[in-house]
């Protein structure tokens, strides 16, 4: 039977029943889990609905809460995280859609379109066990683990093609939802039964889905090095607009995610670099095994796909710390460094109409004159407010 005849037949898609069960349980967790059983207010309800904001697309969940809610669900997520992660994100999207329809009398088209086209992610924290880079083995692949390392290199953020829609250049048929596997992946064959095109496709940018992508390079800490050993390193992959650009070279952090195998595109492009060459000094026509056949080496390498990053000395992801720092009302805590007498004196100074000149005189009192320089120093010390020019240029 020809390949085109196979395409005309109705092929039933295989469903992952266990993954769909995990998706339903995780959605129930978001809807039911509460810190205080008496109030019965879901812990992650407000955080989940706030993800429709343009600058946010990741919900951070405490793994200990999942353990308290359902031990079996926690074990499934930890042992096969890479398999269930897309279903966890789908549960998040389904929860947002259901709750928005209930809380609003019909969503407007802009909000509905935003939810449909936006990528939502799940990030975990609160995992106690920490794995060293030197202890990462193939058995750890697809498991939810936490590793520690020091960032030595950060690449620039660029868009990554998540799901592409292609157009056949022979017959014009559109082929949607072609998933990309860490490299540019074309459709295997045109879906039109009368067309056998296998190579000539064009990507439709306006119908494809992209996500922010950043690659980091981390190295094991000096304290974890065995005696006389060289530090080992691994690439870390981060996706999501609110998760990229969260660390800088030199930062020590915990990365929570899973170990995966990704194509080594550089080696695949090199072509002959993956061939095992035979010894040039060999003589005779004896048995040389697979080397004479030009057997290719594996063109894959190990990488770590992180869903959350926690700086050293902290227990929360970087994004949660920043939200708590700027969104919570910590005004009273900020004044704890001042005594009551200092606060009264600052309040009196704020009522002084000649405050700017008096501050300038108090700077370098042993130097006579140079008032403009002193005022400039004062302005540099206190800073200013950001300004926007007529050309929409932001000035710090």
C-alpha positions in Angstrom: 0.0 0.0 0.0 1.3 3.4 -0.9 1.9 6.1 1.7 -0.8 8.3 0.2 -3.3 5.5 0.7 -2.4 5.4 4.4 -3.2 9.1 4.8 -6.7 8.6 3.5 -7.5 6.0 6.1 -8.9 7.1 9.4 -6.2 6.5 11.9 -7.2 6.7 15.6 -4.9 8.7 17.7 -3.4 6.8 20.7 -4.3 8.5 24.0 -2.2 8.5 27.0 -4.7 7.6 29.6 -2.4 8.0 32.6 -1.3 11.4 31.4 -4.9 12.5 31.0 -5.6 11.3 34.5 -2.7 13.3 35.8 -4.1 16.3 34.0 -7.5 16.0 35.7 -5.9 15.5 39.1 -3.7 18.5 38.7 -6.6 20.7 37.6 -8.5 19.5 40.7 -5.4 20.4 42.8 -5.5 23.9 41.5 -9.2 24.2 42.3 -9.4 22.5 45.7 -6.1 22.8 47.5 -6.2 25.4 50.3 -3.7 26.4 53.0 -6.5 26.8 55.6 -9.2 24.1 55.3 -11.6 26.3 57.3 -11.6 29.2 54.8 -11.7 26.8 51.8 -10.0 29.4 49.6 -7.8 27.8 46.9 -4.1 28.8 47.4 -3.3 29.2 43.7 -6.6 30.6 42.5 -5.5 34.3 42.3 -2.1 33.5 41.0 -3.5 31.4 38.2 -6.0 34.0 37.0 -3.3 36.6 37.1 -1.4 34.8 34.3 -3.5 36.5 31.6 -1.3 39.6 32.2 1.1 40.1 29.3 4.2 40.0 31.5 3.4 36.7 33.2 3.0 33.2 31.9 4.4 30.8 34.6 2.6 29.5 37.7 5.0 28.4 40.5 3.7 25.5 42.6 5.1 24.2 45.8 5.9 20.5 45.3 5.2 19.9 49.0 1.6 21.0 48.5 1.1 18.3 45.9 2.5 15.7 48.3 0.0 16.8 50.9 -2.8 16.8 48.3 -2.2 13.5 46.6 0.9 11.3 47.2 0.4 9.3 44.0 0.1 12.4 41.9 3.4 13.7 43.3 5.2 10.4 42.6 3.9 10.4 39.0 5.1 13.9 38.4 8.5 13.3 39.9 9.3 10.0 38.2 8.0 10.9 34.7 8.1 14.7 34.6 9.0 15.1 31.0 6.1 12.9 29.9 3.5 14.7 32.0 4.7 18.3 31.8 2.7 19.2 28.6 -0.5 17.8 30.3 0.2 19.9 33.4 0.3 23.0 31.2 -2.9 22.0 29.5 -4.6 21.6 32.9 -3.5 25.1 33.7 -5.0 26.5 30.4 -8.2 24.6 31.0 -8.5 25.9 34.5 -8.0 29.5 33.3 -10.6 29.1 30.6 -13.2 27.6 32.9 -12.7 30.1 35.7 -12.7 33.1 33.4 -16.0 32.0 31.8 -17.5 31.7 35.3 -16.2 35.0 36.8 -16.9 37.1 33.7 -20.1 37.4 31.7 -18.5 36.2 28.5 -14.9 37.0 27.8 -14.1 39.6 25.3 -12.4 38.5 22.1 -9.0 40.0 23.0 -8.8 38.1 26.3 -10.0 34.9 24.7 -7.5 35.2 21.9 -4.8 36.0 24.3 -5.4 32.8 26.3 -5.6 30.7 23.2 -2.3 32.0 21.7 -0.3 32.4 24.9 2.0 29.7 26.2 1.5 28.9 29.9 4.1 27.0 32.0 4.3 25.3 35.4 7.3 25.8 37.7 8.0 23.8 40.8 9.9 24.5 44.0 10.2 23.1 47.5 12.1 19.9 46.4 14.4 18.9 49.2 16.7 16.5 47.5 19.6 18.1 45.6 21.6 16.4 42.9 25.2 17.2 42.0 26.1 17.7 38.3 28.6 14.8 38.6 25.8 12.5 39.8 23.6 13.1 36.7 23.1 9.8 34.9 20.9 8.5 32.1 18.6 7.0 34.7 17.7 10.6 35.8 16.4 11.4 32.3 12.8 12.8 32.4 12.7 12.8 36.2 12.0 15.9 38.3 15.3 16.8 40.0 17.1 19.8 41.5 20.6 20.5 40.6 23.0 23.2 41.9 25.6 25.0 39.9 27.3 28.3 39.1 26.3 30.2 35.9 29.4 30.7 33.7 27.7 31.7 30.4 24.4 33.1 29.3 23.3 33.3 25.7 20.9 35.9 24.3 17.2 35.4 24.3 15.7 34.4 21.0 12.4 33.0 19.8 12.0 29.3 19.5 9.5 27.6 17.2 7.3 25.4 19.3 4.6 24.4 16.8 4.8 25.2 13.2 2.2 25.5 10.4 3.7 24.7 7.0 2.4 25.2 3.4 3.1 22.7 0.7 4.8 24.6 -2.2 3.5 22.1 -4.7 -0.3 22.0 -4.0 -0.7 24.8 -1.3 -2.1 22.5 1.4 -1.6 23.8 5.0 -0.1 21.4 7.5 -0.8 22.7 11.1 0.6 21.8 14.5 4.0 20.3 13.5 5.8 20.0 16.8 9.5 20.9 16.8 11.9 18.7 18.6 14.7 21.1 19.6 15.5 21.6 15.9 13.8 22.8 12.8 11.5 19.9 11.9 9.6 19.7 8.5 6.5 17.6 7.9 7.4 14.1 6.7 5.0 14.2 3.8 2.2 16.4 2.5 -1.3 15.6 3.8 -2.9 15.9 0.4 -3.5 12.4 -0.9 -2.7 13.5 -4.5 0.6 15.1 -3.5 3.8 13.2 -2.6 5.9 16.2 -1.6 8.4 15.4 1.1 10.8 18.3 1.1 9.4 21.6 -0.3 7.5 23.3 2.5 7.2 26.9 3.6 6.8 28.0 7.2 3.7 30.3 7.8 5.0 32.6 10.6 1.6 34.2 11.4 0.0 30.7 12.1 3.0 29.2 14.1 3.6 29.5 17.8 6.9 30.8 19.2 8.3 31.0 22.8 11.2 32.9 24.4 14.2 30.6 24.7 17.5 31.0 26.5 20.4 28.7 27.0 22.7 28.9 30.0 26.0 27.1 30.8 26.4 26.1 34.5 29.4 24.5 36.2 29.6 22.5 39.4 30.6 24.3 42.5 34.1 24.3 43.9 32.9 22.7 47.1 31.4 19.8 45.2 34.6 18.9 43.3 36.5 15.8 44.3 40.1 16.2 44.9 42.1 16.7 41.7 39.1 16.8 39.4 38.1 19.4 36.7 34.7 21.1 37.1 32.0 19.6 34.9 29.4 21.7 33.1 26.0 21.2 31.4 23.7 23.3 29.2 20.5 24.6 30.9 17.4 25.4 28.7 14.9 28.0 29.9 11.6 28.8 28.2 9.0 31.5 28.9 9.0 35.2 28.8 9.1 35.7 32.6 11.8 33.0 33.2 14.5 34.1 30.8 17.1 36.7 31.8 16.7 35.8 35.5 20.4 35.0 36.3 23.7 36.4 35.3 27.2 34.8 35.0 28.6 34.3 38.4 25.3 33.6 40.2 25.0 30.4 42.2 21.5 28.9 41.9 19.4 25.8 42.2 17.8 24.7 38.9 14.6 22.5 39.1 13.6 20.5 36.0 14.6 17.3 34.2 17.5 15.9 32.3 16.8 15.5 28.6 18.6 14.3 25.4 18.7 17.0 22.7 20.1 16.8 19.1 23.6 18.1 18.7 22.8 20.3 15.8 26.4 21.5 15.3 27.6 18.0 14.9 24.7 17.1 12.6 25.5 20.0 10.3 29.2 19.1 10.3 28.3 15.8 8.7 31.6 14.0 8.4 32.5 15.1 11.9 30.3 12.3 13.2 32.1 9.6 11.2 34.5 7.2 12.9 37.6 7.2 10.9 39.8 4.1 10.5 43.4 4.1 11.4 45.5 5.4 8.6 48.4 3.2 9.6 46.5 -0.1 9.3 47.8 -2.6 6.8 46.3 -5.6 5.2 42.7 -6.4 4.5 41.8 -8.0 7.8 38.5 -7.6 9.6 38.1 -3.9 10.7 34.6 -4.1 12.1 32.2 -1.1 11.9 34.9 1.4 11.4 35.3 0.5 7.7 31.6 1.1 7.2 31.8 4.7 8.4 29.4 4.3 11.3 28.1 7.5 12.7 28.5 8.4 16.4 25.4 9.5 18.3 24.5 13.1 17.4 22.7 13.8 20.7 23.9 15.3 24.0 22.5 15.7 27.5 21.0 19.0 28.6 18.9 20.2 31.5 15.4 21.8 30.9 14.7 24.0 33.9 11.2 25.1 35.0 12.3 27.3 37.9 15.5 28.9 39.1 16.2 29.6 42.8 19.2 31.7 43.9 21.6 30.6 46.6 20.3 31.3 50.1 16.6 31.5 49.0 13.8 29.0 48.9 11.5 30.7 46.4 12.0 31.2 42.6 13.4 34.5 41.5 10.1 35.6 40.1 8.2 35.0 43.3 10.7 36.9 45.3 10.5 39.9 43.0 6.7 39.9 43.2 6.7 39.7 47.0 9.2 42.5 47.1 7.3 44.9 44.9 3.7 43.9 45.3 3.5 43.4 49.1 3.1 46.4 51.4 6.4 46.4 53.2 6.6 50.1 53.8 6.7 49.7 57.6 9.4 47.0 57.4 11.6 49.3 55.3 11.5 51.9 58.1 12.6 49.4 60.8 16.2 50.5 60.1 15.4 54.0 61.4 14.8 55.0 64.9 11.8 57.1 65.9 14.0 60.2 66.4 15.4 59.8 62.9 11.9 59.5 61.4 10.8 62.7 63.1 13.9 64.5 61.9 13.3 63.2 58.3 9.7 64.5 58.5 10.9 67.9 59.6 13.4 68.1 56.8 10.7 67.3 54.2 8.9 70.5 55.3 12.0 72.6 54.6 11.4 74.7 51.4 15.2 75.3 51.1 16.1 71.6 51.6 18.0 71.3 48.3 20.4 74.2 49.1 20.9 73.1 52.7 21.8 69.5 51.6 24.3 71.0 49.1 25.9 73.0 51.9 26.2 70.0 54.1 28.2 68.1 51.5 32.0 68.6 51.9 31.7 71.5 54.4 35.5 71.9 54.4 35.5 72.9 50.7 34.5 76.5 50.1 32.3 77.3 47.1 31.7 74.9 44.2 27.9 74.9 44.9 27.0 73.6 41.5 29.3 70.6 41.8 27.9 69.8 45.3 24.3 70.0 43.9 25.3 67.7 41.1 26.7 65.2 43.7 23.5 65.4 45.7 21.4 64.7 42.6 23.6 61.7 41.7 23.2 60.3 45.3 19.4 60.7 45.3 18.8 59.8 41.6 15.6 60.8 39.9 12.4 59.6 38.3 12.4 58.0 34.8 11.2 60.3 32.0 9.7 59.6 28.6 10.6 62.0 25.7 8.3 63.0 22.9 10.0 60.3 20.7 8.9 57.7 23.3 12.5 57.3 24.5 12.9 56.1 28.1 15.4 58.1 30.2 16.6 56.8 33.4 
